[in-house]
């Protein structure tokens, strides 16, 4: 688990629907990892750094949806077996709620502890 200024990145395998334009269709993506203030996901195409983005996270168990918003802070194109998910996007979250913080707290409790 990598440590960043906003705490550890926690593994989160979840389906996410991305909205870049309020009127445009949602884009299917997968979240790779998350923290209280950011997330990394894979999606079909890269978007420019600075793009505002809204992410609806679909959790399977217990079934729920959490919506957060943020700004793309880095992008990378990657070779992938699944061409539908060829861009890796880093998002700094600017809008979250208690539900997102509770999810991150529960993931932190489940994460394996590092030994020094």
The first five atom37 places (N, CA, C, CB, O) and aatype in JSON, in Angstrom:
{
  "aatype": [20, 20, 20, 20, 20, 20, 20, 20, 20, 20, 20, 20, 20, 20, 20, 20, 20, 20, 20, 20, 20, 20, 20, 20, 20, 20, 20, 20, 20, 20, 20, 20, 20, 20, 20, 20, 20, 20, 20, 20, 20, 20, 20, 20, 20, 20, 20, 20, 20, 20, 20, 20, 20, 20, 20, 20, 20, 20, 20, 20, 20, 20, 20, 20, 20, 20, 20, 20, 20, 20, 20, 20, 20, 20, 20, 20, 20, 20, 20, 20, 20, 20, 20, 20, 20, 20, 20, 20, 20, 20, 20, 20, 20, 20, 20, 20, 20, 20, 20, 20, 20, 20, 20, 20, 20, 20, 20, 20, 20, 20, 20, 20, 20, 20, 20, 20],
  "atom_mask": [
    [1, 1, 1, 1, 1],
    [1, 1, 1, 1, 1],
    [1, 1, 1, 1, 1],
    [1, 1, 1, 1, 1],
    [1, 1, 1, 1, 1],
    [1, 1, 1, 1, 1],
    [1, 1, 1, 1, 1],
    [1, 1, 1, 1, 1],
    [1, 1, 1, 1, 1],
    [1, 1, 1, 1, 1],
    [1, 1, 1, 1, 1],
    [1, 1, 1, 1, 1],
    [1, 1, 1, 1, 1],
    [1, 1, 1, 1, 1],
    [1, 1, 1, 1, 1],
    [1, 1, 1, 1, 1],
    [1, 1, 1, 1, 1],
    [1, 1, 1, 1, 1],
    [1, 1, 1, 1, 1],
    [1, 1, 1, 1, 1],
    [1, 1, 1, 1, 1],
    [1, 1, 1, 1, 1],
    [1, 1, 1, 1, 1],
    [1, 1, 1, 1, 1],
    [1, 1, 1, 1, 1],
    [1, 1, 1, 1, 1],
    [1, 1, 1, 1, 1],
    [1, 1, 1, 1, 1],
    [1, 1, 1, 1, 1],
    [1, 1, 1, 1, 1],
    [1, 1, 1, 1, 1],
    [1, 1, 1, 1, 1],
    [1, 1, 1, 1, 1],
    [1, 1, 1, 1, 1],
    [1, 1, 1, 1, 1],
    [1, 1, 1, 1, 1],
    [1, 1, 1, 1, 1],
    [1, 1, 1, 1, 1],
    [1, 1, 1, 1, 1],
    [1, 1, 1, 1, 1],
    [1, 1, 1, 1, 1],
    [1, 1, 1, 1, 1],
    [1, 1, 1, 1, 1],
    [1, 1, 1, 1, 1],
    [1, 1, 1, 1, 1],
    [1, 1, 1, 1, 1],
    [1, 1, 1, 1, 1],
    [1, 1, 1, 1, 1],
    [1, 1, 1, 1, 1],
    [1, 1, 1, 1, 1],
    [1, 1, 1, 1, 1],
    [1, 1, 1, 1, 1],
    [1, 1, 1, 1, 1],
    [1, 1, 1, 1, 1],
    [1, 1, 1, 1, 1],
    [1, 1, 1, 1, 1],
    [1, 1, 1, 1, 1],
    [1, 1, 1, 1, 1],
    [1, 1, 1, 1, 1],
    [1, 1, 1, 1, 1],
    [1, 1, 1, 1, 1],
    [1, 1, 1, 1, 1],
    [1, 1, 1, 1, 1],
    [1, 1, 1, 1, 1],
    [1, 1, 1, 1, 1],
    [1, 1, 1, 1, 1],
    [1, 1, 1, 1, 1],
    [1, 1, 1, 1, 1],
    [1, 1, 1, 1, 1],
    [1, 1, 1, 1, 1],
    [1, 1, 1, 1, 1],
    [1, 1, 1, 1, 1],
    [1, 1, 1, 1, 1],
    [1, 1, 1, 1, 1],
    [1, 1, 1, 1, 1],
    [1, 1, 1, 1, 1],
    [1, 1, 1, 1, 1],
    [1, 1, 1, 1, 1],
    [1, 1, 1, 1, 1],
    [1, 1, 1, 1, 1],
    [1, 1, 1, 1, 1],
    [1, 1, 1, 1, 1],
    [1, 1, 1, 1, 1],
    [1, 1, 1, 1, 1],
    [1, 1, 1, 1, 1],
    [1, 1, 1, 1, 1],
    [1, 1, 1, 1, 1],
    [1, 1, 1, 1, 1],
    [1, 1, 1, 1, 1],
    [1, 1, 1, 1, 1],
    [1, 1, 1, 1, 1],
    [1, 1, 1, 1, 1],
    [1, 1, 1, 1, 1],
    [1, 1, 1, 1, 1],
    [1, 1, 1, 1, 1],
    [1, 1, 1, 1, 1],
    [1, 1, 1, 1, 1],
    [1, 1, 1, 1, 1],
    [1, 1, 1, 1, 1],
    [1, 1, 1, 1, 1],
    [1, 1, 1, 1, 1],
    [1, 1, 1, 1, 1],
    [1, 1, 1, 1, 1],
    [1, 1, 1, 1, 1],
    [1, 1, 1, 1, 1],
    [1, 1, 1, 1, 1],
    [1, 1, 1, 1, 1],
    [1, 1, 1, 1, 1],
    [1, 1, 1, 1, 1],
    [1, 1, 1, 1, 1],
    [1, 1, 1, 1, 1],
    [1, 1, 1, 1, 1],
    [1, 1, 1, 1, 1],
    [1, 1, 1, 1, 1],
    [1, 1, 1, 1, 1],
    [1, 1, 1, 1, 1]
  ],
  "atom_positions": [
    [[0.85, -1.16, 0.0], [0.0, 0.0, 0.0], [0.9, 1.24, 0.0], [-0.97, -0.01, 1.22], [1.79, 1.35, 0.84]],
    [[0.69, 2.13, -0.9], [1.5, 3.33, -1.03], [0.94, 4.45, -0.16], [1.58, 3.77, -2.5], [-0.28, 4.65, -0.12]],
    [[1.82, 5.19, 0.53], [1.36, 6.3, 1.36], [1.5, 7.6, 0.59], [2.16, 6.36, 2.69], [2.51, 7.83, -0.08]],
    [[0.51, 8.41, 0.67], [0.5, 9.73, 0.03], [0.13, 10.75, 1.08], [-0.48, 9.78, -1.18], [-0.13, 10.4, 2.23]],
    [[0.1, 12.01, 0.7], [-0.22, 13.06, 1.66], [-1.64, 12.95, 2.2], [-0.03, 14.41, 1.02], [-1.93, 13.49, 3.26]],
    [[-2.51, 12.27, 1.5], [-3.89, 12.12, 1.98], [-4.14, 10.75, 2.58], [-4.87, 12.37, 0.84], [-5.29, 10.33, 2.7]],
    [[-3.1, 10.06, 2.96], [-3.24, 8.75, 3.59], [-2.99, 7.64, 2.59], [-4.63, 8.6, 4.19], [-2.67, 7.9, 1.43]],
    [[-3.13, 6.41, 3.05], [-2.83, 5.28, 2.17], [-3.88, 5.12, 1.08], [-2.73, 4.0, 2.98], [-5.06, 5.42, 1.27]],
    [[-3.41, 4.63, -0.06], [-4.34, 4.25, -1.12], [-4.82, 2.86, -0.79], [-3.66, 4.3, -2.55], [-4.02, 1.97, -0.51]],
    [[-6.11, 2.66, -0.8], [-6.72, 1.41, -0.4], [-7.29, 0.71, -1.62], [-7.8, 1.64, 0.66], [-7.9, 1.34, -2.48]],
    [[-7.09, -0.6, -1.68], [-7.62, -1.38, -2.8], [-9.14, -1.27, -2.79], [-7.17, -2.86, -2.71], [-9.79, -1.44, -1.75]],
    [[-9.69, -1.0, -3.93], [-11.15, -0.93, -4.08], [-11.47, -1.39, -5.49], [-11.7, 0.52, -3.81], [-11.19, -0.68, -6.45]],
    [[-12.06, -2.55, -5.61], [-12.52, -3.04, -6.9], [-14.0, -2.75, -7.0], [-12.22, -4.57, -7.08], [-14.82, -3.45, -6.4]],
    [[-14.35, -1.72, -7.74], [-15.76, -1.33, -7.84], [-16.04, -0.8, -9.22], [-16.13, -0.29, -6.78], [-15.16, -0.23, -9.88]],
    [[-17.25, -0.98, -9.66], [-17.72, -0.4, -10.91], [-18.01, 1.08, -10.65], [-18.98, -1.14, -11.46], [-18.55, 1.44, -9.61]],
    [[-17.64, 1.91, -11.61], [-17.92, 3.34, -11.49], [-18.51, 3.84, -12.8], [-16.65, 4.14, -11.12], [-18.11, 3.41, -13.88]],
    [[-19.45, 4.74, -12.68], [-20.0, 5.44, -13.84], [-19.48, 6.86, -13.78], [-21.57, 5.39, -13.87], [-19.64, 7.54, -12.77]],
    [[-18.86, 7.31, -14.86], [-18.23, 8.62, -14.92], [-19.11, 9.56, -15.72], [-16.81, 8.53, -15.53], [-19.59, 9.2, -16.8]],
    [[-19.31, 10.75, -15.2], [-19.98, 11.8, -15.95], [-19.02, 12.97, -16.08], [-21.32, 12.23, -15.27], [-18.62, 13.57, -15.08]],
    [[-18.66, 13.28, -17.32], [-17.77, 14.41, -17.57], [-18.59, 15.62, -17.97], [-16.73, 14.06, -18.65], [-18.29, 16.74, -17.57]],
    [[-19.6, 15.4, -18.75], [-20.52, 16.45, -19.17], [-21.88, 16.1, -18.57], [-20.58, 16.59, -20.74], [-22.35, 14.98, -18.73]],
    [[-22.5, 17.04, -17.91], [-23.78, 16.78, -17.23], [-24.8, 16.19, -18.21], [-24.34, 18.08, -16.61], [-25.6, 15.34, -17.82]],
    [[-24.78, 16.63, -19.45], [-25.77, 16.18, -20.42], [-25.34, 14.93, -21.17], [-26.06, 17.27, -21.41], [-26.16, 14.27, -21.8]],
    [[-24.06, 14.59, -21.1], [-23.54, 13.45, -21.85], [-23.84, 12.13, -21.16], [-22.05, 13.59, -22.06], [-24.24, 12.1, -20.0]],
    [[-23.63, 11.04, -21.9], [-23.88, 9.71, -21.32], [-22.81, 9.36, -20.28], [-23.92, 8.64, -22.43], [-21.69, 9.87, -20.33]],
    [[-23.17, 8.49, -19.37], [-22.21, 8.0, -18.38], [-21.23, 7.05, -19.06], [-22.94, 7.3, -17.19], [-21.6, 6.35, -20.01]],
    [[-20.0, 7.03, -18.59], [-18.94, 6.18, -19.13], [-18.63, 5.12, -18.08], [-17.66, 7.02, -19.5], [-18.4, 5.45, -16.91]],
    [[-18.61, 3.85, -18.48], [-18.28, 2.76, -17.59], [-16.79, 2.77, -17.29], [-18.71, 1.41, -18.19], [-15.98, 2.97, -18.19]],
    [[-16.42, 2.56, -16.03], [-15.02, 2.45, -15.65], [-14.89, 1.55, -14.43], [-14.42, 3.85, -15.37], [-15.89, 1.08, -13.88]],
    [[-13.65, 1.32, -14.01], [-13.36, 0.52, -12.81], [-12.44, 1.31, -11.91], [-12.73, -0.85, -13.18], [-11.47, 1.91, -12.38]],
    [[-12.73, 1.32, -10.63], [-11.84, 1.97, -9.65], [-10.77, 0.97, -9.27], [-12.63, 2.45, -8.38], [-11.05, -0.2, -9.02]],
    [[-9.52, 1.44, -9.24], [-8.37, 0.61, -8.89], [-8.04, 0.77, -7.41], [-7.15, 0.97, -9.76], [-7.85, -0.22, -6.7]],
    [[-7.97, 2.01, -6.95], [-7.73, 2.28, -5.54], [-8.33, 3.62, -5.17], [-6.21, 2.26, -5.22], [-8.7, 4.41, -6.03]],
    [[-8.42, 3.86, -3.86], [-9.11, 5.06, -3.4], [-8.53, 5.51, -2.06], [-10.62, 4.82, -3.28], [-7.89, 4.73, -1.35]],
    [[-8.78, 6.76, -1.73], [-8.47, 7.31, -0.42], [-9.53, 8.36, -0.11], [-7.01, 7.93, -0.36], [-10.42, 8.61, -0.93]],
    [[-9.44, 8.96, 1.06], [-10.43, 9.97, 1.44], [-10.47, 11.12, 0.43], [-10.13, 10.51, 2.84], [-11.52, 11.71, 0.19]],
    [[-9.31, 11.45, -0.16], [-9.24, 12.64, -1.03], [-8.92, 12.35, -2.48], [-8.24, 13.57, -0.49], [-8.66, 13.28, -3.25]],
    [[-8.92, 11.07, -2.87], [-8.6, 10.79, -4.27], [-8.94, 9.37, -4.66], [-7.14, 11.05, -4.53], [-9.29, 8.54, -3.83]],
    [[-8.82, 9.11, -5.95], [-9.02, 7.76, -6.46], [-8.28, 7.61, -7.78], [-10.52, 7.43, -6.63], [-7.99, 8.59, -8.46]],
    [[-7.99, 6.37, -8.11], [-7.42, 6.05, -9.41], [-8.37, 5.08, -10.08], [-5.97, 5.45, -9.29], [-8.84, 4.13, -9.46]],
    [[-8.65, 5.33, -11.34], [-9.54, 4.44, -12.06], [-9.04, 4.22, -13.47], [-10.95, 5.0, -12.09], [-8.19, 4.95, -13.97]],
    [[-9.59, 3.19, -14.09], [-9.31, 2.92, -15.5], [-10.6, 3.12, -16.27], [-8.75, 1.47, -15.71], [-11.68, 2.77, -15.81]],
    [[-10.44, 3.7, -17.46], [-11.6, 4.0, -18.29], [-11.2, 3.91, -19.75], [-12.19, 5.41, -17.96], [-10.01, 3.74, -20.04]],
    [[-12.14, 4.01, -20.68], [-11.83, 3.8, -22.09], [-10.83, 4.79, -22.68], [-13.09, 3.86, -22.88], [-9.93, 4.39, -23.42]],
    [[-10.97, 6.07, -22.38], [-10.13, 7.09, -22.99], [-9.66, 8.06, -21.93], [-10.87, 7.82, -24.11], [-10.35, 8.31, -20.94]],
    [[-8.5, 8.61, -22.16], [-7.96, 9.62, -21.26], [-8.7, 10.95, -21.46], [-6.44, 9.81, -21.5], [-9.23, 11.21, -22.54]],
    [[-8.73, 11.75, -20.45], [-9.26, 13.11, -20.51], [-8.17, 14.05, -20.05], [-10.56, 13.27, -19.64], [-7.26, 13.62, -19.34]],
    [[-8.22, 15.31, -20.42], [-7.15, 16.24, -20.04], [-7.1, 16.49, -18.53], [-7.33, 17.57, -20.77], [-8.12, 16.48, -17.85]],
    [[-5.89, 16.71, -18.04], [-5.71, 17.13, -16.65], [-6.49, 18.42, -16.46], [-4.19, 17.32, -16.3], [-6.49, 19.29, -17.33]],
    [[-7.16, 18.55, -15.33], [-7.98, 19.72, -15.04], [-9.46, 19.52, -15.34], [-7.48, 20.88, -15.82], [-10.28, 20.35, -14.96]],
    [[-9.8, 18.42, -16.02], [-11.2, 18.13, -16.32], [-11.96, 17.82, -15.04], [-11.31, 16.96, -17.32], [-11.52, 17.01, -14.23]],
    [[-13.11, 18.46, -14.86], [-13.98, 18.16, -13.72], [-14.75, 16.89, -14.04], [-14.96, 19.35, -13.41], [-15.18, 16.67, -15.18]],
    [[-14.92, 16.06, -13.03], [-15.5, 14.75, -13.26], [-16.39, 14.37, -12.08], [-14.4, 13.69, -13.49], [-16.07, 14.69, -10.94]],
    [[-17.49, 13.68, -12.35], [-18.38, 13.17, -11.31], [-18.36, 11.65, -11.43], [-19.85, 13.76, -11.44], [-18.5, 11.11, -12.53]],
    [[-18.19, 10.97, -10.3], [-18.07, 9.51, -10.29], [-19.15, 8.93, -9.38], [-16.65, 9.07, -9.82], [-19.26, 9.31, -8.21]],
    [[-19.93, 8.01, -9.92], [-20.88, 7.26, -9.12], [-20.3, 5.87, -8.93], [-22.3, 7.2, -9.79], [-20.12, 5.11, -9.89]],
    [[-20.0, 5.54, -7.69], [-19.39, 4.26, -7.33], [-20.5, 3.28, -6.98], [-18.39, 4.42, -6.14], [-21.35, 3.57, -6.14]],
    [[-20.49, 2.13, -7.63], [-21.49, 1.1, -7.35], [-20.83, 0.0, -6.53], [-22.11, 0.52, -8.67], [-19.92, -0.68, -7.0]],
    [[-21.29, -0.16, -5.31], [-20.77, -1.17, -4.41], [-21.73, -2.36, -4.43], [-20.6, -0.61, -2.96], [-22.95, -2.19, -4.33]],
    [[-21.17, -3.56, -4.57], [-22.03, -4.75, -4.66], [-22.52, -5.22, -3.31], [-21.3, -5.87, -5.34], [-23.69, -5.58, -3.17]],
    [[-21.65, -5.23, -2.29], [-22.04, -5.8, -1.0], [-21.57, -4.93, 0.14], [-21.48, -7.22, -0.84], [-20.35, -4.83, 0.32]],
    [[-22.39, -4.31, 0.91], [-23.84, -4.23, 0.69], [-24.13, -3.3, -0.48], [-24.57, -3.74, 1.99], [-23.4, -2.33, -0.69]],
    [[-25.16, -3.58, -1.22], [-25.48, -2.84, -2.43], [-25.76, -1.37, -2.11], [-26.69, -3.46, -3.14], [-26.63, -1.05, -1.3]],
    [[-24.99, -0.49, -2.76], [-25.18, 0.95, -2.56], [-24.5, 1.71, -3.68], [-24.63, 1.4, -1.17], [-23.73, 1.15, -4.46]],
    [[-24.79, 2.99, -3.76], [-24.14, 3.89, -4.7], [-23.66, 5.11, -3.93], [-25.11, 4.31, -5.86], [-24.36, 5.63, -3.06]],
    [[-22.45, 5.55, -4.26], [-21.87, 6.75, -3.64], [-21.41, 7.65, -4.78], [-20.67, 6.39, -2.67], [-20.71, 7.19, -5.69]],
    [[-21.79, 8.92, -4.74], [-21.38, 9.86, -5.78], [-20.4, 10.86, -5.19], [-22.61, 10.59, -6.39], [-20.65, 11.46, -4.13]],
    [[-19.28, 11.04, -5.9], [-18.25, 12.0, -5.51], [-17.89, 12.81, -6.76], [-16.98, 11.29, -4.9], [-18.23, 12.43, -7.87]],
    [[-17.21, 13.92, -6.56], [-16.77, 14.75, -7.69], [-15.34, 15.18, -7.45], [-17.7, 15.98, -7.87], [-14.88, 15.25, -6.31]],
    [[-14.63, 15.46, -8.55], [-13.25, 15.88, -8.42], [-12.69, 16.41, -9.72], [-12.41, 14.75, -7.93], [-13.42, 16.72, -10.67]],
    [[-11.37, 16.51, -9.73], [-10.63, 17.04, -10.87], [-9.56, 16.03, -11.26], [-10.0, 18.43, -10.53], [-8.86, 15.5, -10.4]],
    [[-9.44, 15.76, -12.55], [-8.38, 14.87, -13.03], [-7.04, 15.55, -12.82], [-8.59, 14.5, -14.54], [-6.83, 16.67, -13.27]],
    [[-6.12, 14.85, -12.12], [-4.8, 15.42, -11.85], [-3.68, 14.71, -12.58], [-4.53, 15.39, -10.36], [-2.59, 15.26, -12.72]],
    [[-3.91, 13.49, -13.05], [-2.94, 12.84, -13.91], [-3.6, 11.75, -14.74], [-1.79, 12.24, -13.08], [-4.63, 11.19, -14.36]],
    [[-2.99, 11.47, -15.89], [-3.52, 10.46, -16.79], [-2.36, 9.66, -17.38], [-4.37, 11.1, -17.92], [-1.24, 10.17, -17.49]],
    [[-2.63, 8.44, -17.75], [-1.64, 7.6, -18.42], [-2.39, 6.61, -19.3], [-0.72, 6.85, -17.4], [-3.45, 6.11, -18.93]],
    [[-1.83, 6.34, -20.47], [-2.38, 5.32, -21.35], [-1.62, 4.04, -21.06], [-2.28, 5.74, -22.87], [-0.41, 4.06, -20.86]],
    [[-2.34, 2.93, -21.04], [-1.68, 1.66, -20.74], [-2.12, 0.59, -21.71], [-1.98, 1.23, -19.31], [-3.23, 0.62, -22.24]],
    [[-1.21, -0.35, -21.92], [-1.52, -1.53, -22.72], [-2.4, -2.4, -21.83], [-0.22, -2.3, -23.21], [-2.08, -2.61, -20.66]],
    [[-3.48, -2.9, -22.37], [-4.41, -3.65, -21.55], [-5.05, -4.74, -22.39], [-5.48, -2.72, -20.94], [-5.25, -4.58, -23.59]],
    [[-5.36, -5.83, -21.74], [-6.07, -6.91, -22.43], [-7.45, -6.44, -22.86], [-6.17, -8.16, -21.54], [-7.96, -6.83, -23.91]],
    [[-8.05, -5.6, -22.03], [-9.4, -5.09, -22.31], [-9.29, -3.67, -22.87], [-10.29, -5.11, -21.01], [-9.05, -2.74, -22.11]],
    [[-9.45, -3.49, -24.18], [-9.29, -2.15, -24.78], [-10.34, -1.15, -24.31], [-9.36, -2.26, -26.28], [-10.19, 0.05, -24.54]],
    [[-11.39, -1.63, -23.65], [-12.4, -0.7, -23.12], [-11.88, 0.07, -21.91], [-13.67, -1.46, -22.74], [-12.49, 1.06, -21.51]],
    [[-10.76, -0.37, -21.34], [-10.21, 0.26, -20.14], [-8.71, 0.51, -20.34], [-10.45, -0.63, -18.87], [-7.89, -0.11, -19.67]],
    [[-8.37, 1.41, -21.25], [-6.97, 1.61, -21.6], [-6.34, 2.87, -21.02], [-6.84, 1.66, -23.08], [-5.16, 3.12, -21.24]],
    [[-7.1, 3.67, -20.28], [-6.56, 4.9, -19.69], [-6.64, 4.8, -18.17], [-7.34, 6.16, -20.19], [-7.66, 4.39, -17.61]],
    [[-5.55, 5.17, -17.5], [-5.51, 5.22, -16.03], [-5.59, 6.69, -15.63], [-4.19, 4.53, -15.44], [-4.8, 7.51, -16.1]],
    [[-6.55, 7.03, -14.77], [-6.85, 8.41, -14.42], [-6.72, 8.59, -12.91], [-8.27, 8.81, -14.9], [-7.25, 7.79, -12.14]],
    [[-6.01, 9.63, -12.49], [-5.94, 10.0, -11.08], [-6.84, 11.19, -10.82], [-4.48, 10.31, -10.65], [-6.79, 12.18, -11.55]],
    [[-7.67, 11.1, -9.79], [-8.64, 12.16, -9.49], [-8.44, 12.67, -8.08], [-10.09, 11.64, -9.67], [-8.36, 11.89, -7.13]],
    [[-8.34, 13.99, -7.94], [-8.37, 14.64, -6.63], [-9.82, 14.96, -6.34], [-7.46, 15.94, -6.59], [-10.47, 15.67, -7.11]],
    [[-10.35, 14.43, -5.23], [-11.76, 14.61, -4.92], [-12.02, 15.97, -4.27], [-12.25, 13.49, -4.0], [-11.35, 16.35, -3.31]],
    [[-12.99, 16.68, -4.82], [-13.37, 18.0, -4.29], [-14.72, 17.98, -3.59], [-13.39, 19.02, -5.41], [-15.03, 18.88, -2.82]],
    [[-15.54, 16.95, -3.87], [-16.85, 16.82, -3.23], [-17.05, 15.37, -2.82], [-18.0, 17.29, -4.2], [-17.13, 14.47, -3.66]],
    [[-17.13, 15.15, -1.51], [-17.44, 13.83, -0.97], [-18.45, 14.01, 0.15], [-16.14, 13.09, -0.46], [-18.78, 15.13, 0.53]],
    [[-18.92, 12.92, 0.68], [-19.86, 12.98, 1.79], [-19.49, 11.97, 2.85], [-21.29, 12.75, 1.31], [-18.48, 11.28, 2.74]],
    [[-20.32, 11.88, 3.86], [-20.09, 10.94, 4.95], [-20.03, 9.5, 4.44], [-21.17, 11.07, 6.01], [-19.3, 8.68, 4.99]],
    [[-20.81, 9.19, 3.39], [-20.82, 7.82, 2.86], [-19.46, 7.44, 2.27], [-21.92, 7.68, 1.8], [-19.02, 6.31, 2.43]],
    [[-18.8, 8.38, 1.59], [-17.47, 8.12, 1.03], [-16.45, 7.94, 2.15], [-17.03, 9.27, 0.08], [-15.64, 7.02, 2.12]],
    [[-16.49, 8.82, 3.15], [-15.56, 8.71, 4.27], [-15.76, 7.39, 5.02], [-15.73, 9.9, 5.24], [-14.79, 6.76, 5.43]],
    [[-17.0, 6.97, 5.19], [-17.29, 5.71, 5.87], [-16.75, 4.52, 5.06], [-18.82, 5.55, 6.09], [-16.2, 3.58, 5.63]],
    [[-16.88, 4.56, 3.73], [-16.34, 3.51, 2.88], [-14.82, 3.44, 3.03], [-16.73, 3.74, 1.41], [-14.27, 2.35, 3.21]],
    [[-14.14, 4.58, 2.96], [-12.68, 4.61, 3.09], [-12.24, 4.11, 4.47], [-12.14, 6.03, 2.86], [-11.25, 3.39, 4.57]],
    [[-12.97, 4.48, 5.51], [-12.66, 3.99, 6.86], [-12.81, 2.48, 6.94], [-13.57, 4.67, 7.9], [-11.97, 1.81, 7.55]],
    [[-13.86, 1.94, 6.34], [-14.06, 0.49, 6.4], [-12.99, -0.24, 5.58], [-15.46, 0.12, 5.88], [-12.55, -1.32, 5.98]],
    [[-12.56, 0.33, 4.45], [-11.49, -0.28, 3.67], [-10.17, -0.26, 4.45], [-11.31, 0.46, 2.32], [-9.41, -1.22, 4.4]],
    [[-9.91, 0.83, 5.17], [-8.69, 0.94, 5.96], [-8.67, -0.13, 7.06], [-8.57, 2.35, 6.58], [-7.61, -0.69, 7.35]],
    [[-9.81, -0.41, 7.66], [-9.87, -1.44, 8.7], [-9.62, -2.83, 8.12], [-11.23, -1.4, 9.4], [-9.08, -3.69, 8.81]],
    [[-10.0, -3.05, 6.86], [-9.82, -4.35, 6.21], [-8.44, -4.54, 5.61], [-10.85, -4.54, 5.15], [-8.03, -5.67, 5.35]],
    [[-7.72, -3.44, 5.39], [-6.41, -3.51, 4.73], [-5.4, -4.25, 5.6], [-5.89, -2.1, 4.41], [-5.4, -4.11, 6.82]],
    [[-4.53, -5.06, 4.96], [-3.49, -5.74, 5.73], [-2.56, -4.71, 6.36], [-2.69, -6.72, 4.84], [-2.21, -3.7, 5.74]],
    [[-2.16, -4.97, 7.59], [-1.26, -4.06, 8.31], [0.17, -4.26, 7.84], [-1.36, -4.28, 9.84], [0.6, -5.4, 7.62]],
    [[0.91, -3.16, 7.67], [2.32, -3.23, 7.3], [3.16, -3.5, 8.54], [2.79, -1.93, 6.59], [2.89, -2.95, 9.61]],
    [[4.15, -4.34, 8.39], [5.07, -4.62, 9.5], [6.35, -3.82, 9.29], [5.39, -6.15, 9.6], [6.87, -3.76, 8.17]],
    [[6.84, -3.22, 10.35], [8.07, -2.41, 10.24], [9.27, -3.24, 10.58], [8.01, -1.19, 11.14], [10.4, -2.74, 10.54]]
  ]
}
